[in-house]
Amino acid sequence: GNSGVSLRTAIAEQYPDAVGVSTHFLSWTWRYPVEEFLETLAVFCRENGVDTRREFAWMCFLCTDQFDGWLNNHRNDGIET
């Protein structure tokens, strides 16, 4: 993949139908395992009839380059460089 791009951009290059205009905003913290977060999201979608082909979530960890600010600006946010 390309360095310096968000996961959303990288996903869109390979799977263009997997991205779209956001209909929901989700906040997530690195404290939770990604697998747990995704499983919870899947349950929510199932239980609430969310059409995952037509509804999209904006999540900072997918939509922004998480390491650009940390690494390029030499800030220490708890990530070893």
C-alpha positions in Angstrom: 0.0 0.0 0.0 0.9 3.7 -0.1 2.5 5.2 2.9 1.2 8.6 4.1 -2.5 7.8 3.3 -5.4 6.9 5.5 -6.8 3.4 5.7 -9.9 4.7 4.0 -7.9 5.9 1.0 -6.0 2.6 0.8 -9.3 0.6 1.1 -10.9 2.7 -1.6 -8.1 2.0 -4.1 -8.7 -1.8 -3.8 -12.5 -1.9 -2.9 -14.2 1.3 -4.2 -17.7 0.0 -3.3 -16.6 -0.3 0.4 -16.4 3.4 0.9 -19.0 6.2 0.5 -20.4 9.4 2.0 -20.7 9.0 5.8 -24.1 8.5 7.3 -22.8 7.9 10.9 -20.0 9.2 13.1 -18.2 6.7 15.4 -15.5 7.4 18.0 -13.1 4.7 19.0 -10.1 4.6 21.2 -7.0 2.5 20.8 -7.7 1.0 24.3 -10.1 -1.5 22.7 -8.9 -4.3 20.4 -10.0 -3.7 16.8 -11.5 -7.1 16.7 -13.8 -6.3 19.6 -14.8 -3.0 18.1 -15.7 -4.6 14.8 -17.6 -7.4 16.4 -19.7 -4.9 18.4 -20.3 -2.8 15.3 -21.5 -5.9 13.4 -23.9 -6.7 16.2 -25.2 -3.1 16.2 -25.7 -3.2 12.4 -27.5 -6.5 12.6 -29.8 -5.6 15.5 -30.7 -2.2 14.0 -31.2 -3.2 10.4 -28.3 -1.1 9.1 -27.7 -1.7 5.4 -23.9 -1.9 5.3 -23.9 -1.5 1.5 -25.6 1.9 1.7 -24.6 3.4 5.1 -21.1 4.4 6.0 -19.4 5.5 9.2 -16.7 8.1 9.6 -14.1 6.9 12.1 -10.9 8.9 12.8 -8.7 5.8 12.7 -9.9 5.0 9.2 -10.3 8.4 7.7 -7.1 10.2 8.9 -3.5 9.2 8.6 -2.9 8.4 12.2 0.9 8.5 12.1 1.4 11.6 10.0 1.2 14.1 12.8 2.9 11.8 15.3 5.9 10.8 13.3 6.4 13.7 10.9 6.1 16.3 13.6 8.2 14.4 16.1 5.5 14.6 18.8 5.4 11.9 21.5 1.9 10.6 21.9 2.9 7.3 23.5 4.2 5.7 20.2 7.7 4.6 20.0 9.5 5.9 16.9 
